[in-house]
Amino acid sequence: MLKALSYYLSLPFIYAVSLLPFPLLYRLSDGFYLLLFHVVKYRRKVVMTNLRRSFPQKSEEELRAISKSFYRHLADLALETLKTLTISPKQLRKRVTLGDYSALEHYHRQNQSVILVMGHYGNWELAGARFALEPLHTLFVIYHPLRNRYFERLFCRMRTRHGTRLYPMKTALRGIMRDRGQLTATAFIADQSPPASGAYWTRFLNQDTAIFTGTEKIARKLGYPVIYVSVKSPRRGLYYVDAEVLSDDPAGTAENDISERQTRRLEQDIIERPEFWLWTHRRWKRQPERGEHTQNA
């Protein structure tokens, strides 16, 4: 009952935000930033701890500046995500530019399905919606369903309006195997914390980090090329999506090689513009146990 009540009370606000013109949306986002950063202080200790450990060479002043820039981006990200409920294809094309995606065009001509890897960097929601507008592969995104079934239906509608399809995390492998006969691009968010068993350990942002290896295992099993997708923001409200091949022949790579490549590539983006990564995530809550080897230690 409470879940339904919270949903129906929130719905008018969500729709109202989604209908705002972008200039007004960002005015609202400025206020939301002040609320998040100065009033609620949402996970500020987590953010600063993550930043200090990731950039030990930076001063406290530099880290605080990155933190503030991150919260401004986080506010924009939240409201831009609500905007996907009503955004038009024309607006999407204006806000999100696709860069060099010749590799995707090549695999499309070859009738070859691919795997996309990316991080919680930039605006992955807008990027997914924009990609779905292209007459290329059918985009499938692996996601964690929400516990509130009312909001779950709403967010699924937001994510699928422009043609994206979804695999719930727990049944993703089954779905991928079922859809092998289709021409697909399956997107994995590669910077989430993996299960305790079977993780690959490496150094990421100066810390021992467990890496989810399911992406690599599926690519090797099915022979799907792996493409890294980067979502950058040249200026507020605009995003630029680039794609580069990490592995054209996954079956021919050494174990954990693809996982290492995707980690290094994401790390490169984060170091370049750290404010666009999701620093509120408790990414390093688990440490390697005895017997777990860390690559590049």
Contacts in CASP RR format, 6 or more apart in sequence:
PFRMAT RR
TARGET T0000
AUTHOR 0000-0000-0000
METHOD contacts of the structure
MODEL  1
MLKALSYYLSLPFIYAVSLLPFPLLYRLSDGFYLLLFHVVKYRRKVVMTN
LRRSFPQKSEEELRAISKSFYRHLADLALETLKTLTISPKQLRKRVTLGD
YSALEHYHRQNQSVILVMGHYGNWELAGARFALEPLHTLFVIYHPLRNRY
FERLFCRMRTRHGTRLYPMKTALRGIMRDRGQLTATAFIADQSPPASGAY
WTRFLNQDTAIFTGTEKIARKLGYPVIYVSVKSPRRGLYYVDAEVLSDDP
AGTAENDISERQTRRLEQDIIERPEFWLWTHRRWKRQPERGEHTQNA
3 148 0 8 1.000
3 149 0 8 1.000
3 150 0 8 1.000
4 150 0 8 1.000
6 148 0 8 1.000
7 148 0 8 1.000
7 150 0 8 1.000
7 151 0 8 1.000
7 154 0 8 1.000
8 150 0 8 1.000
11 154 0 8 1.000
14 82 0 8 1.000
14 85 0 8 1.000
14 154 0 8 1.000
15 85 0 8 1.000
15 86 0 8 1.000
17 25 0 8 1.000
17 28 0 8 1.000
17 79 0 8 1.000
17 82 0 8 1.000
17 83 0 8 1.000
18 82 0 8 1.000
18 83 0 8 1.000
18 84 0 8 1.000
18 85 0 8 1.000
18 86 0 8 1.000
18 87 0 8 1.000
19 86 0 8 1.000
20 28 0 8 1.000
20 83 0 8 1.000
22 83 0 8 1.000
22 91 0 8 1.000
22 95 0 8 1.000
22 237 0 8 1.000
25 79 0 8 1.000
25 80 0 8 1.000
25 83 0 8 1.000
26 76 0 8 1.000
26 79 0 8 1.000
26 236 0 8 1.000
26 237 0 8 1.000
28 79 0 8 1.000
29 72 0 8 1.000
29 75 0 8 1.000
29 76 0 8 1.000
29 78 0 8 1.000
29 79 0 8 1.000
30 75 0 8 1.000
31 75 0 8 1.000
32 75 0 8 1.000
32 78 0 8 1.000
32 79 0 8 1.000
33 71 0 8 1.000
33 72 0 8 1.000
33 74 0 8 1.000
33 75 0 8 1.000
36 42 0 8 1.000
36 71 0 8 1.000
36 74 0 8 1.000
36 75 0 8 1.000
37 44 0 8 1.000
37 68 0 8 1.000
37 71 0 8 1.000
42 71 0 8 1.000
42 280 0 8 1.000
43 280 0 8 1.000
44 67 0 8 1.000
46 279 0 8 1.000
46 280 0 8 1.000
46 282 0 8 1.000
47 67 0 8 1.000
47 70 0 8 1.000
47 71 0 8 1.000
47 279 0 8 1.000
47 280 0 8 1.000
48 63 0 8 1.000
48 64 0 8 1.000
48 67 0 8 1.000
50 279 0 8 1.000
50 281 0 8 1.000
50 283 0 8 1.000
50 284 0 8 1.000
51 58 0 8 1.000
51 63 0 8 1.000
51 66 0 8 1.000
51 67 0 8 1.000
51 274 0 8 1.000
51 279 0 8 1.000
52 63 0 8 1.000
53 205 0 8 1.000
53 206 0 8 1.000
53 207 0 8 1.000
53 284 0 8 1.000
54 205 0 8 1.000
54 206 0 8 1.000
54 207 0 8 1.000
54 270 0 8 1.000
54 274 0 8 1.000
55 62 0 8 1.000
55 63 0 8 1.000
55 66 0 8 1.000
55 205 0 8 1.000
55 206 0 8 1.000
55 274 0 8 1.000
56 206 0 8 1.000
58 66 0 8 1.000
66 274 0 8 1.000
66 275 0 8 1.000
67 279 0 8 1.000
69 275 0 8 1.000
70 274 0 8 1.000
70 275 0 8 1.000
70 276 0 8 1.000
70 277 0 8 1.000
70 279 0 8 1.000
72 275 0 8 1.000
73 122 0 8 1.000
73 233 0 8 1.000
73 275 0 8 1.000
73 276 0 8 1.000
74 278 0 8 1.000
74 280 0 8 1.000
76 123 0 8 1.000
76 236 0 8 1.000
76 237 0 8 1.000
77 122 0 8 1.000
77 123 0 8 1.000
77 125 0 8 1.000
80 123 0 8 1.000
80 125 0 8 1.000
80 126 0 8 1.000
80 237 0 8 1.000
81 123 0 8 1.000
81 125 0 8 1.000
81 126 0 8 1.000
81 158 0 8 1.000
82 158 0 8 1.000
84 125 0 8 1.000
84 126 0 8 1.000
84 129 0 8 1.000
84 158 0 8 1.000
84 159 0 8 1.000
84 161 0 8 1.000
85 154 0 8 1.000
85 157 0 8 1.000
85 158 0 8 1.000
85 161 0 8 1.000
87 95 0 8 1.000
87 129 0 8 1.000
89 133 0 8 1.000
89 162 0 8 1.000
92 126 0 8 1.000
92 129 0 8 1.000
92 130 0 8 1.000
92 133 0 8 1.000
92 162 0 8 1.000
93 130 0 8 1.000
93 133 0 8 1.000
95 126 0 8 1.000
95 130 0 8 1.000
95 237 0 8 1.000
95 238 0 8 1.000
95 239 0 8 1.000
96 123 0 8 1.000
96 126 0 8 1.000
96 127 0 8 1.000
96 129 0 8 1.000
96 130 0 8 1.000
96 238 0 8 1.000
96 239 0 8 1.000
96 240 0 8 1.000
96 241 0 8 1.000
97 238 0 8 1.000
97 239 0 8 1.000
97 240 0 8 1.000
97 241 0 8 1.000
98 130 0 8 1.000
98 131 0 8 1.000
98 134 0 8 1.000
98 241 0 8 1.000
99 240 0 8 1.000
99 241 0 8 1.000
99 242 0 8 1.000
99 243 0 8 1.000
100 242 0 8 1.000
100 243 0 8 1.000
100 244 0 8 1.000
101 134 0 8 1.000
101 136 0 8 1.000
101 241 0 8 1.000
101 242 0 8 1.000
101 243 0 8 1.000
103 225 0 8 1.000
103 227 0 8 1.000
103 243 0 8 1.000
103 244 0 8 1.000
103 245 0 8 1.000
104 114 0 8 1.000
104 134 0 8 1.000
104 136 0 8 1.000
104 137 0 8 1.000
104 185 0 8 1.000
104 227 0 8 1.000
104 243 0 8 1.000
105 136 0 8 1.000
107 113 0 8 1.000
107 114 0 8 1.000
107 137 0 8 1.000
107 225 0 8 1.000
108 136 0 8 1.000
108 137 0 8 1.000
108 183 0 8 1.000
111 183 0 8 1.000
112 183 0 8 1.000
112 224 0 8 1.000
112 225 0 8 1.000
113 137 0 8 1.000
113 180 0 8 1.000
113 182 0 8 1.000
113 183 0 8 1.000
113 184 0 8 1.000
113 185 0 8 1.000
113 186 0 8 1.000
113 222 0 8 1.000
113 224 0 8 1.000
114 137 0 8 1.000
114 184 0 8 1.000
114 185 0 8 1.000
114 186 0 8 1.000
114 224 0 8 1.000
114 225 0 8 1.000
114 226 0 8 1.000
114 227 0 8 1.000
115 185 0 8 1.000
115 186 0 8 1.000
115 187 0 8 1.000
115 188 0 8 1.000
115 215 0 8 1.000
115 218 0 8 1.000
115 219 0 8 1.000
115 224 0 8 1.000
115 225 0 8 1.000
115 226 0 8 1.000
115 227 0 8 1.000
116 185 0 8 1.000
116 186 0 8 1.000
116 187 0 8 1.000
116 188 0 8 1.000
116 227 0 8 1.000
116 228 0 8 1.000
116 229 0 8 1.000
116 243 0 8 1.000
117 187 0 8 1.000
117 188 0 8 1.000
117 190 0 8 1.000
117 215 0 8 1.000
117 226 0 8 1.000
117 227 0 8 1.000
117 228 0 8 1.000
117 229 0 8 1.000
117 246 0 8 1.000
117 262 0 8 1.000
118 124 0 8 1.000
118 127 0 8 1.000
118 187 0 8 1.000
118 188 0 8 1.000
118 189 0 8 1.000
118 190 0 8 1.000
118 228 0 8 1.000
118 229 0 8 1.000
118 230 0 8 1.000
118 231 0 8 1.000
118 266 0 8 1.000
119 189 0 8 1.000
119 190 0 8 1.000
119 191 0 8 1.000
119 266 0 8 1.000
119 277 0 8 1.000
120 189 0 8 1.000
120 191 0 8 1.000
120 192 0 8 1.000
120 277 0 8 1.000
120 278 0 8 1.000
120 281 0 8 1.000
121 191 0 8 1.000
121 230 0 8 1.000
121 231 0 8 1.000
121 266 0 8 1.000
121 269 0 8 1.000
121 270 0 8 1.000
121 276 0 8 1.000
121 277 0 8 1.000
121 278 0 8 1.000
122 231 0 8 1.000
122 232 0 8 1.000
122 233 0 8 1.000
122 239 0 8 1.000
122 276 0 8 1.000
122 277 0 8 1.000
123 231 0 8 1.000
123 233 0 8 1.000
123 239 0 8 1.000
124 189 0 8 1.000
124 231 0 8 1.000
125 158 0 8 1.000
125 159 0 8 1.000
126 231 0 8 1.000
126 239 0 8 1.000
127 229 0 8 1.000
127 231 0 8 1.000
127 239 0 8 1.000
127 241 0 8 1.000
128 139 0 8 1.000
128 141 0 8 1.000
128 164 0 8 1.000
128 187 0 8 1.000
129 159 0 8 1.000
129 161 0 8 1.000
129 162 0 8 1.000
129 164 0 8 1.000
130 162 0 8 1.000
130 239 0 8 1.000
130 241 0 8 1.000
131 139 0 8 1.000
131 164 0 8 1.000
131 185 0 8 1.000
131 241 0 8 1.000
132 139 0 8 1.000
132 162 0 8 1.000
132 163 0 8 1.000
132 164 0 8 1.000
133 162 0 8 1.000
136 185 0 8 1.000
137 183 0 8 1.000
137 184 0 8 1.000
137 185 0 8 1.000
138 163 0 8 1.000
138 165 0 8 1.000
138 182 0 8 1.000
138 183 0 8 1.000
138 184 0 8 1.000
138 185 0 8 1.000
139 163 0 8 1.000
139 164 0 8 1.000
139 165 0 8 1.000
139 184 0 8 1.000
139 185 0 8 1.000
139 187 0 8 1.000
140 164 0 8 1.000
140 165 0 8 1.000
140 166 0 8 1.000
140 167 0 8 1.000
140 176 0 8 1.000
140 179 0 8 1.000
140 184 0 8 1.000
140 185 0 8 1.000
140 186 0 8 1.000
140 187 0 8 1.000
141 159 0 8 1.000
141 164 0 8 1.000
141 165 0 8 1.000
141 166 0 8 1.000
141 167 0 8 1.000
141 186 0 8 1.000
141 187 0 8 1.000
142 166 0 8 1.000
142 167 0 8 1.000
142 168 0 8 1.000
142 169 0 8 1.000
142 172 0 8 1.000
142 186 0 8 1.000
142 187 0 8 1.000
142 188 0 8 1.000
142 189 0 8 1.000
143 159 0 8 1.000
143 166 0 8 1.000
143 167 0 8 1.000
143 168 0 8 1.000
143 169 0 8 1.000
144 168 0 8 1.000
144 169 0 8 1.000
145 152 0 8 1.000
145 168 0 8 1.000
145 169 0 8 1.000
146 152 0 8 1.000
146 155 0 8 1.000
156 166 0 8 1.000
159 166 0 8 1.000
160 166 0 8 1.000
167 175 0 8 1.000
167 176 0 8 1.000
167 186 0 8 1.000
173 218 0 8 1.000
176 184 0 8 1.000
176 186 0 8 1.000
176 218 0 8 1.000
176 222 0 8 1.000
180 222 0 8 1.000
185 227 0 8 1.000
186 218 0 8 1.000
186 224 0 8 1.000
187 229 0 8 1.000
188 212 0 8 1.000
188 214 0 8 1.000
188 215 0 8 1.000
190 211 0 8 1.000
190 212 0 8 1.000
190 215 0 8 1.000
190 262 0 8 1.000
190 263 0 8 1.000
190 266 0 8 1.000
191 266 0 8 1.000
191 277 0 8 1.000
191 278 0 8 1.000
191 281 0 8 1.000
191 283 0 8 1.000
192 212 0 8 1.000
192 281 0 8 1.000
193 210 0 8 1.000
193 212 0 8 1.000
193 282 0 8 1.000
193 283 0 8 1.000
193 285 0 8 1.000
193 286 0 8 1.000
194 210 0 8 1.000
194 211 0 8 1.000
194 212 0 8 1.000
194 213 0 8 1.000
196 286 0 8 1.000
198 213 0 8 1.000
199 210 0 8 1.000
199 211 0 8 1.000
199 212 0 8 1.000
199 213 0 8 1.000
199 292 0 8 1.000
200 210 0 8 1.000
200 211 0 8 1.000
200 213 0 8 1.000
200 256 0 8 1.000
200 259 0 8 1.000
200 260 0 8 1.000
200 295 0 8 1.000
201 208 0 8 1.000
201 209 0 8 1.000
201 210 0 8 1.000
201 211 0 8 1.000
201 288 0 8 1.000
201 292 0 8 1.000
201 293 0 8 1.000
201 294 0 8 1.000
201 295 0 8 1.000
202 208 0 8 1.000
202 209 0 8 1.000
202 211 0 8 1.000
202 259 0 8 1.000
202 260 0 8 1.000
202 263 0 8 1.000
202 294 0 8 1.000
202 295 0 8 1.000
202 296 0 8 1.000
203 209 0 8 1.000
203 294 0 8 1.000
203 295 0 8 1.000
203 296 0 8 1.000
203 297 0 8 1.000
204 211 0 8 1.000
204 263 0 8 1.000
204 267 0 8 1.000
205 267 0 8 1.000
205 270 0 8 1.000
205 271 0 8 1.000
207 284 0 8 1.000
208 284 0 8 1.000
208 287 0 8 1.000
208 288 0 8 1.000
208 294 0 8 1.000
208 297 0 8 1.000
209 263 0 8 1.000
209 283 0 8 1.000
209 284 0 8 1.000
210 286 0 8 1.000
210 288 0 8 1.000
211 259 0 8 1.000
211 263 0 8 1.000
212 259 0 8 1.000
213 256 0 8 1.000
213 259 0 8 1.000
215 226 0 8 1.000
215 258 0 8 1.000
215 259 0 8 1.000
215 262 0 8 1.000
216 226 0 8 1.000
216 250 0 8 1.000
216 256 0 8 1.000
216 257 0 8 1.000
216 258 0 8 1.000
216 259 0 8 1.000
218 224 0 8 1.000
219 225 0 8 1.000
219 226 0 8 1.000
219 247 0 8 1.000
219 250 0 8 1.000
219 258 0 8 1.000
220 250 0 8 1.000
220 251 0 8 1.000
220 252 0 8 1.000
220 253 0 8 1.000
220 258 0 8 1.000
223 249 0 8 1.000
223 250 0 8 1.000
223 251 0 8 1.000
224 250 0 8 1.000
225 245 0 8 1.000
225 247 0 8 1.000
225 248 0 8 1.000
225 249 0 8 1.000
225 250 0 8 1.000
226 245 0 8 1.000
226 246 0 8 1.000
226 247 0 8 1.000
226 250 0 8 1.000
226 258 0 8 1.000
226 262 0 8 1.000
227 243 0 8 1.000
227 244 0 8 1.000
227 245 0 8 1.000
227 246 0 8 1.000
228 243 0 8 1.000
228 244 0 8 1.000
228 245 0 8 1.000
228 246 0 8 1.000
228 261 0 8 1.000
228 262 0 8 1.000
228 265 0 8 1.000
228 266 0 8 1.000
229 241 0 8 1.000
229 242 0 8 1.000
229 243 0 8 1.000
230 241 0 8 1.000
230 242 0 8 1.000
230 243 0 8 1.000
230 244 0 8 1.000
230 265 0 8 1.000
230 269 0 8 1.000
231 239 0 8 1.000
231 240 0 8 1.000
231 241 0 8 1.000
231 276 0 8 1.000
232 239 0 8 1.000
232 240 0 8 1.000
232 242 0 8 1.000
232 269 0 8 1.000
232 273 0 8 1.000
232 276 0 8 1.000
233 239 0 8 1.000
233 240 0 8 1.000
233 273 0 8 1.000
233 276 0 8 1.000
234 240 0 8 1.000
244 265 0 8 1.000
246 258 0 8 1.000
246 261 0 8 1.000
246 262 0 8 1.000
246 265 0 8 1.000
247 253 0 8 1.000
247 257 0 8 1.000
247 258 0 8 1.000
247 261 0 8 1.000
250 258 0 8 1.000
256 295 0 8 1.000
260 295 0 8 1.000
269 276 0 8 1.000
269 277 0 8 1.000
270 276 0 8 1.000
270 277 0 8 1.000
288 294 0 8 1.000
END
